[in-house]
Structures are given as structure tokens and as C-alpha cells.
């Protein structure tokens, strides 16, 4: 279940901006956040806002680690179009300046 693994990975690394994040884990996390936000906000706007606040930091940290996987600085997440392009690229298969590739998560 890749989506469960990606969600666990995001919350385990809640404030970790170092290292790298694999592309498929990142996109599973994005799918989870969008679907959950739509479902929760559909029930209650207040609950949707609370959920958005709860996932704000993990979302940023996951995005920074994803940038590191394509050998870019985490500051690139400030450019909306640029970060989408880099998030879609495959990560480096070898060691880059941010460390070795992220290992497959086994939860």
C-alpha cells in the first residue's frame, strides 16, 4: 500500500528537511492531501482548515526533500511553476550533494 507508506513517511519526518524523498512517495502524499482536504472540507469548513494547518509543515518538508532528490535547493519550492516541474522529474539514482537516494520505506 504505497499511499499508507507515503503518509506514514510524511508524518515520521514531520520536521525533517534533510535527505531526499522519492518521487512516487511524494505524489502519493499529494494525492492523500488533496483527497482528504476535499472530503474533510466537504463535511466541515472548520475541520478542513484544521486539517490544512496540520499538514502544512509536513507538506513543505516533503517538498523540500523532493527538491533534494532532483539535486535542487529546497528554496525552489517558493516558485510555483518551477517546483511542479522539478517534482515531476525522476530523482538522481546516485549520491548527490544532499545524500544517497531515499531507501524504500518498509512500514
C-alpha positions, -999 to +999 in steps of 0.1 A: +000+000+000+021+029-012-003+056-001-002+044+035+036+042+034+038+078+020+015+092+046+035+075+074+067+087+059+055+123+058+044+123+095+075+104+107+097+131+090+074+159+102+102+185+107+130+168+087+142+188+058+174+169+053+177+140+030+157+130-001+122+119-009+113+095-037+090+108-064+063+081-060+061+087-022+058+124-028+030+120-053+011+095-031+014+121-003+000+148-026-029+126-036-037+119+000-036+155+010-059+167-019-085+139-014-085+142+024-088+180+022-118+177-002-135+152+020-129+169+053-138+204+039-170+189+024-181+179+059-169+210+078-150+241+067-135+244+102-123+208+101-109+214+067-090+245+079-077+225+109-065+197+086-048+222+063-029+236+093-020+201+105-004+191+072+012+225+064+047+217+078+048+181+065+038+193+031+067+218+030+092+194+044+082+167+019+085+192-009+120+203+002+132+167+004+117+161-030+137+190-044+168+175-028+161+143-047+165+161-080+196+179-067+180+213-063+179+235-033+148+234-011+143+272-018+129+262-052+096+254-036+089+292-035+085+292-073+051+276-080+058+265-116+094+256-110+086+233-082+059+214-102+084+208-130+111+196-106+087+175-085+078+156-117+114+148-127+129+115-117+154+117-088+191+112-090+199+075-088+233+081-073+245+101-044+242+139-048+250+168-026+220+160-004+230+124+003+222+090-010+189+082-027+160+076-003+156+040+005+123+023+000+102+027+032+092-005+049+065+002+075 
